Amino acid sequence: MTTKRDEIDLFVLAMKESIGDLKEKVFFATHICFSDYFLLFPLIEELEGTLKEIHFEYANRDSRELGVSSKKRKGYKILEKFKNNKFIVGLGVIDVHADFIEPPELVRDRILYALDIIQEPERIYVAPDCGLRTRTWDVAFKKLQNLVEGKYLAEKEARL
């Protein structure tokens, strides 16, 4: 979406026009990956109320180290841009481009980091970065198992 920077406003307009009056009746989300997400702001904020959820890939950009500091969660810096709006954050916590099986504790830390920034658990939708079709069935299944276990660990630690 940010490949041609001067067309970001065209994307926003196209989303508004194509969704139109359905924004009142249907839940709309978008997935954007492999972009410089910072370039989307503030224009993408015009879609607040039209789009309910924006999903970026985060885990692919992140470290594999445990921890909830900004130094450890470098792939999640863009979350700061979501603090003051109402978008639901589609939080990618699983890298779909690697066979590395994220341990549940890493998934937990990614979620807790996002929760610390967003402050509203109902605005965080935990998911893989994107589809897992490039992974084998065994790898995809283990990644998803750990995603669920990591979500439960985060809920327990955050006492949700």
C-alpha positions in Angstrom: 0.0 0.0 0.0 2.9 2.4 0.6 4.8 1.3 -2.5 3.6 4.5 -4.2 3.5 7.1 -1.4 1.5 9.6 -3.5 -1.3 7.0 -3.8 -2.1 6.5 -0.1 -4.9 9.1 -0.3 -6.3 7.1 -3.3 -6.4 4.0 -1.1 -8.2 5.8 1.6 -10.7 7.3 -0.8 -11.2 3.9 -2.5 -11.9 2.2 0.9 -14.4 4.9 1.8 -16.2 4.8 -1.6 -16.3 1.0 -1.8 -17.6 0.5 1.7 -20.0 3.4 1.6 -23.2 3.0 3.7 -22.3 -0.6 4.5 -19.9 0.7 7.2 -23.0 1.0 9.5 -24.0 -2.6 8.8 -20.9 -4.7 8.3 -17.6 -5.2 10.1 -14.8 -4.2 7.8 -11.1 -5.0 8.3 -8.0 -4.7 6.1 -4.7 -6.5 6.2 -1.6 -4.5 5.0 1.8 -6.0 4.9 5.3 -5.3 3.7 4.9 -1.5 4.0 6.4 1.4 5.8 3.3 1.7 8.1 4.4 5.1 9.4 3.7 6.6 6.0 0.0 5.7 6.3 -0.5 8.1 9.2 -2.4 10.4 9.5 -4.3 9.6 6.3 -5.4 6.1 7.3 -7.0 7.6 10.4 -9.7 9.0 8.0 -11.0 5.4 7.8 -11.9 5.3 11.5 -15.6 4.4 11.6 -15.4 2.9 8.1 -12.8 0.2 8.9 -13.1 -1.5 12.3 -9.8 -3.4 12.3 -6.4 -2.8 10.7 -4.1 -5.8 10.6 -0.4 -5.3 10.0 2.4 -7.9 10.1 4.4 -7.4 13.2 6.1 -10.7 14.1 8.1 -10.8 10.9 9.8 -7.5 11.9 10.3 -8.5 15.5 13.1 -10.1 17.5 12.7 -13.6 18.8 13.9 -12.6 22.3 11.6 -12.7 25.3 10.7 -9.4 26.9 8.2 -6.6 26.8 10.5 -3.6 26.4 10.5 -1.5 23.2 14.1 -2.8 22.7 12.8 -6.4 22.5 9.6 -5.7 20.7 11.1 -3.6 17.8 8.5 -5.0 15.3 5.7 -3.4 17.2 6.7 0.2 17.3 3.8 1.3 15.0 1.4 0.4 17.8 2.0 3.9 19.3 0.0 5.2 16.4 -3.1 3.3 17.5 -3.2 4.6 21.1 -5.6 7.5 20.3 -8.0 6.0 17.9 -10.7 3.3 18.0 -9.3 0.8 15.5 -9.1 -2.8 16.5 -5.5 -3.9 16.2 -5.1 -7.1 14.3 -1.9 -8.1 16.1 0.3 -10.5 14.2 2.2 -12.5 16.8 3.3 -15.4 14.5 5.8 -15.0 11.7 4.3 -16.8 8.7 7.6 -16.6 6.7 9.7 -18.8 8.9 9.5 -22.4 10.3 10.6 -21.0 13.6 8.0 -22.1 16.1 7.3 -19.2 18.4 7.3 -20.3 22.0 4.1 -19.4 24.0 6.2 -17.1 26.1 7.2 -15.0 23.1 3.6 -14.8 22.0 2.7 -13.8 25.5 5.3 -11.0 25.6 4.2 -9.6 22.2 0.6 -9.5 23.4 1.5 -7.9 26.8 3.6 -5.3 25.0 0.6 -4.4 22.8 -1.7 -4.3 25.8 0.6 -2.0 27.6 0.4 0.5 24.7 -3.2 0.1 23.6 -4.6 -0.3 27.2 -7.9 -1.8 25.9 -7.8 -5.6 25.6 -11.0 -5.5 23.5 -9.1 -3.6 20.8 -6.5 -6.3 20.3 -7.2 -9.2 18.0 -4.4 -11.8 18.2 -3.6 -13.6 15.0 -0.7 -14.8 12.7 0.9 -12.0 10.7 -0.8 -13.4 7.6 -1.9 -16.8 6.2 0.2 -19.9 7.0 -0.1 -21.5 3.5 3.6 -21.4 2.9 4.3 -23.5 6.0 3.9 -27.2 6.3 0.8 -28.5 8.1 2.9 -29.6 11.1 4.7 -26.2 11.4 1.4 -24.2 10.9 -0.4 -26.4 13.5 2.4 -26.0 16.1 2.6 -22.2 15.5 -1.2 -21.9 16.1 -1.1 -24.1 19.2 1.5 -21.8 20.7 -0.4 -18.7 19.6 -3.4 -20.0 21.7 -1.2 -21.0 24.6 0.6 -17.7 24.5 -2.8 -15.9 24.5 -3.8 -17.8 27.6 -0.5 -16.9 29.3 -1.0 -13.2 28.5 -4.6 -13.3 29.8 -3.4 -14.9 33.1 -0.5 -12.5 33.6 -2.6 -9.5 32.7 -5.5 -10.9 34.8 -8.0 -10.5 32.0 
